[in-house]
Amino acid sequence: MSFKNINKSIPKNRLLIFLVFLFFIFAVIYFVVPLFAYTKYSTNDAVGISIREKDKKTEAEKNVFVATHIKTPEQVKALYMTSWVAGTPSIRKKVIDIIDRTEINSVVIDIKDYTGKISFEVEDPILKEVGSSEKRIADVKDFIKILHEKNIYVIGRISVFQDPQFVSKFPELAVKKASDGSIWKDYKGISWLDAGSKKVWDYVISIGKESYRVGFDELNFDYIRFPSDGNMKDISYPFSEQKILADPNLGKAKIMEDFFRYLSSKFKGTGVTLSADLFGMVTTNSDDLNIGQVLERALPYFDYVAPMVYPSHYPKTFIGLSNPAAYPYEVVKYSMDFAVKRAVALDNVGIATTSPMFNKTTSQSVKKLRPWLQDFDLGATYTPEMVRKQMQATYDSGLTSWMLWDAANTYTESALLKE
């Protein structure tokens, strides 16, 4: 058959068939092959997304602040620092320099002072709602971190029932005038919260937990008492009145012990160290000083108890001294000796004082005693020697720790031993 004849035998629509074949090949390449490629790509991309999300989560976790804490020194030697000083780097440096150069190993910083203001920004929703936060220490977390890097133990001081700020938010919780039910104030014009209010207790606990979260190692509770100065004849307590009237001698002391017990229970198992500031004369007085403070009713509930044995705060003729402020060693030694005896007796209830078991060196309550000492001029001009005598009196009473107070934060460095 000739080529010419073969050509005639090919269908006329061969071109159409050829085009259909080409279209089929194109469709396979364009639609089918990418399915396999896309599946592979999709799997890899999903893994990529997962990795990126994990990276973001890891980065977020890195940004979550977690406070570090250091152990309580065996011998606490502390200086007090106001929140305003703590929040001003140029001023606080002077106090930190003293700590760096001397035997001081701890610092007490105001968390909440007599104004009721919390000295740093808070995250707790309850505290935010109250609105008591005032950014006095803007870098509180970083500051505490710096202190910890220097191995400085950080104690946070909380003024409890002296709180005009909380009174302004919840006047129904305040100590009132008996005459007309208005807000009672002390001679300094400061209003107080009723110590028997559980709502107040819970508020204080929230402040404590928030403070521990930002890095404070120990919570130091001050003004844990009923008012002591002001028109005491025109005063009433909305939440405590009934208990006080039922037991005029110990009613206030029982209310305070209830608070101590509640406070202790709420921090049990958290690792938080708790301390309490008490009037200096709780060491020698057997009554509650009409403020609800009794040494034996505080010791069981705190890790440390700090009687404020400032010689200038003792009345004239105390232990026969015409001016106690001028006799720092005698006042502190007598007071802390008395405190030690009472702490030993508390731990040895039912044991005769002549028994070998009656031993202050093994008394857990004695180990809790850590007095506040005076480094300010009141009643006498305090020389380095007078400041030092208080520390020696503390040691001579068998104690090892103390805290030094000066409201102006201007400490007598020459009274301190070099590091």
C-alpha positions in Angstrom: 0.0 0.0 0.0 1.4 3.3 -0.9 2.0 6.1 1.5 -0.7 8.1 -0.2 -3.2 5.4 0.4 -2.2 5.1 4.1 -2.7 8.8 4.6 -6.1 8.5 3.1 -7.0 5.7 5.7 -6.4 7.9 8.8 -9.6 9.4 10.1 -10.2 13.0 9.4 -10.8 13.7 13.1 -7.2 12.6 14.0 -6.3 16.1 15.0 -9.2 16.2 17.5 -8.2 12.8 19.0 -4.6 14.1 19.4 -5.8 17.2 21.1 -7.9 15.2 23.5 -4.9 13.0 24.3 -2.7 16.1 25.0 -5.5 17.5 27.2 -5.6 14.2 29.2 -1.8 14.3 29.8 -2.0 17.9 30.8 -4.9 17.2 33.3 -2.9 14.3 34.9 0.1 16.6 35.3 -1.9 19.6 36.6 -4.5 18.0 38.8 -3.3 14.5 40.0 0.4 14.9 40.5 0.0 18.0 42.8 -2.2 16.0 45.1 0.7 13.9 46.1 3.0 16.9 46.3 0.4 18.9 48.3 -0.1 16.1 50.8 3.6 16.0 51.5 3.8 19.8 51.7 0.8 20.0 54.0 2.3 17.5 56.5 5.5 19.4 56.7 3.8 22.7 57.1 1.6 21.4 60.0 4.8 20.3 61.7 6.2 23.7 61.1 3.2 25.4 62.7 3.3 23.1 65.6 7.0 24.0 66.2 6.3 27.7 65.9 3.4 27.4 68.4 5.6 25.5 70.8 8.3 28.1 70.5 5.7 30.8 71.3 4.5 28.9 74.3 8.1 28.3 75.5 8.8 32.0 75.1 5.6 32.9 77.0 6.6 30.5 79.8 10.0 32.2 79.9 8.3 35.5 80.5 6.3 34.3 83.5 7.8 35.7 86.7 8.7 33.1 89.4 10.0 34.6 92.6 13.0 33.1 94.3 13.4 33.0 98.1 16.4 32.5 100.4 16.5 30.8 103.7 16.2 32.7 107.0 19.7 33.3 108.4 20.6 31.6 111.7 21.3 35.1 113.0 19.1 37.8 111.5 20.6 41.2 111.7 18.3 43.6 109.9 17.8 47.3 109.0 14.4 48.8 108.4 13.6 50.6 105.1 10.5 52.6 104.2 8.8 51.9 100.9 9.6 55.4 99.7 13.3 54.8 100.3 13.1 51.3 98.8 11.5 52.8 95.7 14.2 55.5 95.2 17.5 53.8 93.9 19.7 56.8 94.8 18.6 56.8 98.4 18.2 53.1 99.0 21.8 52.6 97.8 23.0 54.3 101.0 21.2 51.6 103.1 22.4 48.8 100.9 25.9 50.0 101.1 25.8 49.8 104.8 24.5 46.2 104.5 27.4 45.4 102.1 30.0 46.8 104.4 28.8 45.5 107.8 27.4 42.4 109.6 23.9 43.2 108.5 22.4 40.4 106.4 18.7 41.3 106.2 16.4 44.2 105.4 12.8 45.0 106.5 10.8 46.8 103.8 7.3 48.3 104.2 4.7 46.5 102.1 1.8 48.4 103.8 2.5 51.2 106.2 0.2 53.4 108.4 -1.5 54.9 105.3 -2.9 51.6 104.2 -1.2 51.9 100.8 0.4 48.8 99.3 3.8 49.9 98.1 3.9 48.1 94.7 1.5 47.2 91.8 -0.5 44.1 92.5 -2.0 41.4 90.4 -4.5 39.8 92.8 -8.0 40.8 91.6 -9.2 41.3 95.2 -6.5 43.8 95.9 -7.0 45.5 92.6 -10.7 45.9 93.3 -9.9 47.6 96.6 -7.5 49.9 94.8 -4.9 50.2 97.7 -1.9 49.8 95.5 0.5 52.8 95.1 3.5 52.3 92.9 6.1 53.4 95.4 8.5 50.6 94.6 8.2 50.4 90.8 10.9 47.8 90.4 10.0 45.7 93.4 10.7 42.3 91.7 14.0 43.4 90.3 15.0 45.1 93.5 14.4 42.0 95.6 16.3 40.0 93.0 19.3 42.3 93.4 19.1 41.8 97.2 18.9 38.1 96.9 21.9 38.1 94.6 23.7 39.8 97.5 22.4 37.0 99.8 20.3 39.6 101.7 17.2 38.2 103.4 14.1 40.3 102.6 11.4 40.8 105.2 8.2 42.6 104.2 6.4 44.7 106.9 2.6 44.9 106.9 0.8 47.3 109.1 -2.4 45.4 109.8 -5.2 47.1 111.7 -4.0 50.7 111.3 -5.4 51.3 107.8 -7.1 54.5 106.7 -7.2 53.4 103.1 -9.3 50.2 103.7 -11.5 52.2 106.1 -12.3 54.7 103.3 -13.5 51.7 101.2 -15.3 49.8 103.9 -16.2 52.3 106.7 -18.5 49.6 108.2 -15.3 47.7 109.2 -13.8 50.6 111.1 -13.4 51.3 114.8 -16.2 53.8 115.6 -17.0 56.5 118.1 -19.4 55.2 120.7 -21.1 58.6 120.9 -22.3 59.0 117.3 -21.1 56.0 115.3 -18.7 58.0 113.2 -15.1 56.9 112.4 -12.9 56.9 115.4 -9.3 58.2 115.0 -6.3 58.2 117.2 -4.3 61.3 118.3 -2.4 61.2 115.0 -5.7 61.3 113.1 -5.3 57.8 111.8 -8.4 55.5 111.6 -8.3 51.8 112.6 -10.0 48.6 111.4 -11.8 46.4 113.9 -9.5 43.6 114.8 -12.4 41.2 115.1 -13.5 41.5 111.4 -12.8 38.3 109.4 -13.1 40.3 106.2 -10.1 42.4 107.4 -8.2 39.2 108.2 -8.8 37.8 104.7 -7.7 41.1 103.1 -4.4 41.0 105.1 -3.8 37.4 104.0 -4.3 38.4 100.4 -1.7 41.1 100.8 0.7 38.6 102.4 0.3 36.0 99.6 0.8 38.7 96.9 3.9 39.9 98.7 5.4 36.4 98.8 4.7 36.0 95.1 6.8 39.0 94.3 9.8 37.7 96.3 9.6 38.7 100.0 11.0 36.0 102.1 9.2 36.7 105.3 6.0 38.5 106.2 6.3 40.8 109.3 3.0 41.8 110.8 2.9 45.1 112.8 0.0 46.9 114.5 -1.6 43.6 115.3 -3.5 45.1 118.2 -6.3 47.3 119.3 -5.8 51.1 119.5 -3.9 52.4 122.4 -4.0 56.2 122.1 -6.9 58.5 121.4 -10.2 59.1 123.1 -10.5 55.6 124.6 -13.7 56.7 126.4 -15.5 57.2 123.2 -14.7 54.1 121.2 -16.6 51.1 120.1 -15.9 47.9 118.0 -18.7 46.7 115.7 -17.3 43.2 115.4 -15.4 42.8 118.7 -17.6 44.6 121.2 -19.6 41.6 122.3 -16.5 39.5 123.1 -14.8 42.3 124.9 -17.8 43.0 127.1 -18.2 39.3 127.8 -14.6 39.1 129.1 -13.2 42.6 129.9 -9.8 41.2 131.0 -9.0 38.9 128.2 -11.6 39.6 125.5 -9.2 41.6 123.3 -6.4 39.1 123.8 -8.7 36.2 122.8 -9.7 38.1 119.6 -6.1 38.7 118.7 -5.2 35.1 119.3 -8.1 34.1 117.0 -6.5 36.3 114.3 -3.1 34.8 114.9 -4.4 31.3 114.6 -6.4 32.1 111.5 -3.4 33.8 109.9 -1.1 30.9 110.7 -3.6 28.4 109.3 -3.8 30.2 106.0 -0.1 30.1 105.4 0.5 26.6 106.7 2.4 24.5 104.2 3.2 27.4 101.9 6.8 27.9 103.0 6.2 31.5 104.1 8.0 32.6 107.2 5.7 34.7 109.5 6.8 37.2 112.2 4.9 39.5 114.6 5.8 42.8 116.1 4.6 43.3 119.7 4.9 46.2 122.3 8.1 45.9 124.2 6.3 45.7 127.5 4.6 42.4 126.6 7.8 40.8 127.8 7.2 42.1 131.4 3.4 42.6 131.7 1.1 39.8 132.5 -2.0 41.6 131.2 -2.8 42.4 127.6 -1.9 46.1 128.0 -5.5 46.8 126.9 -4.5 46.2 123.3 -4.9 42.5 123.1 -1.2 41.5 123.1 0.0 38.7 125.3 3.4 37.1 124.5 2.2 33.5 125.2 -0.8 34.0 122.9 1.5 35.0 119.9 4.5 32.7 120.2 2.7 29.5 119.1 1.5 31.0 115.8 4.6 32.8 114.4 8.0 31.7 113.3 9.5 34.8 115.0 8.1 37.3 117.6 9.7 40.7 117.8 9.1 42.8 121.0 9.8 46.4 120.3 12.1 47.0 123.3 13.1 50.6 122.4 14.4 52.1 125.7 12.8 55.5 124.8 9.3 53.9 124.8 9.4 52.7 128.4 7.8 54.8 131.2 9.8 56.7 133.7 10.7 54.7 136.7 10.7 51.4 134.7 12.8 49.0 136.8 13.8 52.1 138.9 15.3 54.1 136.0 14.6 57.8 136.0 15.1 57.9 132.2 15.0 54.4 130.6 16.2 55.9 127.2 19.6 56.6 128.8 20.1 53.0 129.9 19.8 50.9 126.7 21.6 47.8 128.0 19.7 47.6 131.2 16.3 48.0 129.5 16.9 45.5 126.7 18.6 43.0 129.0 15.8 43.0 131.6 13.1 42.9 129.0 14.5 40.1 126.9 15.5 38.1 130.0 11.9 38.2 131.1 10.8 37.2 127.6 13.1 34.2 127.6 11.8 33.0 131.0 8.2 33.2 129.7 9.1 31.4 126.4 10.8 28.6 128.3 7.8 28.3 130.7 5.5 28.1 127.7 7.4 25.2 126.2 7.7 23.5 129.6 4.1 23.7 130.9 3.7 21.2 133.7 7.5 20.7 134.2 9.0 21.9 137.4 11.5 24.7 137.0 14.1 22.5 138.9 13.8 19.8 136.3 16.8 19.1 133.9 14.2 19.3 131.1 13.5 23.0 132.0 16.2 24.3 129.6 16.1 27.5 127.6 18.7 26.2 125.1 16.2 23.7 123.8 13.2 25.9 123.9 11.7 26.4 120.5 9.8 29.5 121.7 13.0 31.1 122.9 14.5 30.7 119.4 11.6 32.7 118.0 12.5 35.8 120.0 14.0 38.5 117.9 13.8 42.1 119.3 13.5 45.4 117.5 16.3 47.7 118.8 16.6 51.5 118.7 18.8 53.6 116.4 17.2 57.0 116.7 17.3 59.9 119.2 14.4 60.0 121.6 14.8 60.6 125.3 18.5 60.6 124.8 21.1 61.1 122.0 22.0 57.7 120.8 25.7 57.2 120.3 27.2 54.2 118.5 28.1 52.7 121.9 24.4 53.0 123.1 23.2 51.2 119.9 25.8 48.5 120.3 24.8 48.0 124.0 21.4 46.9 122.9 22.8 44.2 120.7 25.1 43.0 123.5 22.1 42.9 125.9 20.3 40.7 123.3 23.2 38.3 123.2 23.6 38.3 126.9 20.0 37.2 127.2 20.8 34.1 125.2 19.4 35.4 121.8 21.2 35.8 118.5 19.0 37.9 116.3 17.8 41.5 116.2 16.4 44.2 113.9 17.4 47.8 114.0 14.8 50.6 113.6 15.2 54.2 112.5 12.1 55.8 110.7 14.5 58.1 108.8 16.6 55.1 107.7 19.9 56.9 108.7 21.7 54.2 110.5 24.8 54.4 112.8 27.2 52.4 110.7 30.0 52.7 113.3 27.8 50.8 115.8 27.9 47.8 113.4 30.7 45.2 113.0 32.5 45.1 109.7 31.6 42.3 107.4 
